[in-house]
Amino acid sequence: MRRATTTIRVDERMVLRPATSEFYSELVEAFEETWPEVSRAMPWINPDLPFDTQIEDFLAETERMGRSGLLHHWVMVRPWDGALLGLIGFDQVTRSGKAVWNLGYWVRSSEQQHGFARRAIDASLRWLGEAEKSSVELKVDPHNPAGRSTVMRTVREWKGERCVDGDSAITVAGVRTPHECHLVTIGPGLGPE
């Protein structure tokens, strides 16, 4: 069942807002703060092309496809001052042959280690699973300790599993990097307490 991307109130410290062109300036600023680490979360960014144009195109596509329910991306926003904390989203580029969705996320460097990724992941998985049961891939570079810790916590709490069939090399800034694949099942009533 497809549905449009909508705002998710995670808690008093974070709201997930559909990623749209209105967040362009804040997103560029946050990406620049975290470059080159952000390229691991956004492997589609080509360092040889103008960065601004790629972000504009990404937001336009995200907004259009989010309205039709073909993918879902949100900016993580601190409600009291509107600060952009990161980005989280689902697309349908999967490798396992078992999952419908692929989850990706990124938190700007100045806001890391505050639990934003964990809370955004749980809230977005719950939102996506409200309508129907499905599987989601989470891919992680095994040499990224922080990312691996976040993914493994999600897999453990959502009773997921390792899926070797979904392992794949992802090109990040021109370098092929092997990524491990994990699966979680979402749906009504599923997920951590």
N, C-alpha and C positions, 0 to 999 in steps of 0.2 A: 504494500500500500504506500503510495507516494504522498508526501505532504510537504508544504512549503517550510523553509527554515524559519523558525520563530525565536524570539528572545527567551532565554532561560535564566531565571534568577537562581543562582547557585546558593548563595548565602549573603550575609550582610557585607562581605568583603569582595564579592565578585558577581558580575552579571555577564552572561554570554549574549552578545548582540550579533545578529546576522552581519557577516562581513560584506560591506557595501563600499561604494566609492566615497561616501562621506568620511570614511576612516583612512583615506589615502595618505594624508600628511603624517598622521600619527603612526601609521604602519611603516612608512618609509623611515621615519626617525627611529623607530624601534629596531628595524632591520639593520640600519646603519650602526646602531649602538652594539649590535650583537654580531656583526660581520667579522670573520667568515663563518662562525659557528652556525648561523641561521641557514647556511647553504646545506647543512646535513638534514635539516627538517624540510627544506624546500629544494629538492634536487633538480627541479625544473628551472631554477634560476640559472641563466647562462651568464657567466662573468664577462663574456666578450660582447654582450649586448647592453644597451642602455637599461639601467636598473629601473628607472622611473616608468618607462614604457611597459616593462614586464609586470610591474605591480599594478599599473592601470588596467592592463589586459586581464590579469588574474582577478581583480576585484569585479570587473565588468562580467566576466564569465561566471564567477562565483555567485554574483547577484542574480543573473539570469537563470542559471541552473538551480540555484537555491529556491527560487520561486516555483520551479516546476518539480522540485523534490528529487532531482537527479544527483545532486550532491549537496552537502551541508557544510558550511564553514562559518565560524563565529570568531569575533574578536573578544578576547577576555578583557573586561573593563572593570576598573575599580569604581563603584557607584558614586562615592562622595566627591571625587574630583575628575572623573571621566578619563583617568589615565589608562592608556592601553598597556595591558600586561603581557599579552601574547595572542596566539592564534591556535585554533583547534578545528579539525574538520574531518569529514568523511567523503571519500570518493569511491568509485567502483572499480578502481585499478587493483585487482587482486591477483594473486599468484597461486594460491593453494588449490583452487578448484572446488573449495568448500565454502568459502565466505562470499557474502554479498557486498560487504563494505570493507574498506581499508581506513583505519584511523591514523591521523597524523596530528602532531601538536608541536608547539614551540612556545617557550616563555623567554621574554627579553632578559638579558643578562642581569640587569639591576633588580629584577624581581624573582630570580631563581632562589630555590631553597626555602620557599614560603608555603609550599603545598598547593600552589595554584594549578599546576599540571594535574595532580592527583584529583583535586576537586572538580576541575573542568572535565576530565575524562569520565569520572563517575556520573556527573550530571548529564553529559552529552550521550553517554551510553544508555542511561535511563530514558532520556527523551526519545532517542531513536527506537528503543525497545517498547515504548508505550503502545504502539499500534500492533506489532506482530513480532513473532520470534524469528530471529535470523542470526547469522554468524558474522563476526567482525575480525579482520586480521589486524594485528599489531606487529609491525616490523621494527627491529632495533639492531643497530650496529653493536655487536658484542664487545667492541672496544670502547664504547661510550658508557662508562660506569653509571652516570646519573640517569641517562635514558634507559639503560638496562634495568636499573633498580625500579624506576617508575613502571616500566612495562611488566616486570616480574611481580610487583605488588598488585597491579591490575589483574594479571592472569590468576594469581593466587586468590584474590578476593572475589573475583567473578567466576571462580572454578573453571578456568580455561585450561588450555593444554598447548604444548609445543607442537608445531606442525612443520616437520622437516620438508614436506612436499612444497611448502610455500617459500622456503628459503630462496633468496635471489640476490644477485649483485645489483646494486643501485649505483648509477653514475652520479657522483657528487663533485661538482666543479671539475669535471673531466676525469675523475679517478673512480674506477670501479671498486665498490666497497661491498663485501658480503654482509647481508642482513639476515638475522634469524626471524622466523615467522612464528607467531603464537596466535591462537584463536580463542575468542570468548563468545559465548552464546548470550544473546540479549533477548528480552521479551517481557511481556507483562508478568510481574512478580519475581523476575530474576534479578540477580545482582546482590551486592553486599547489603547487610541490614542497615 
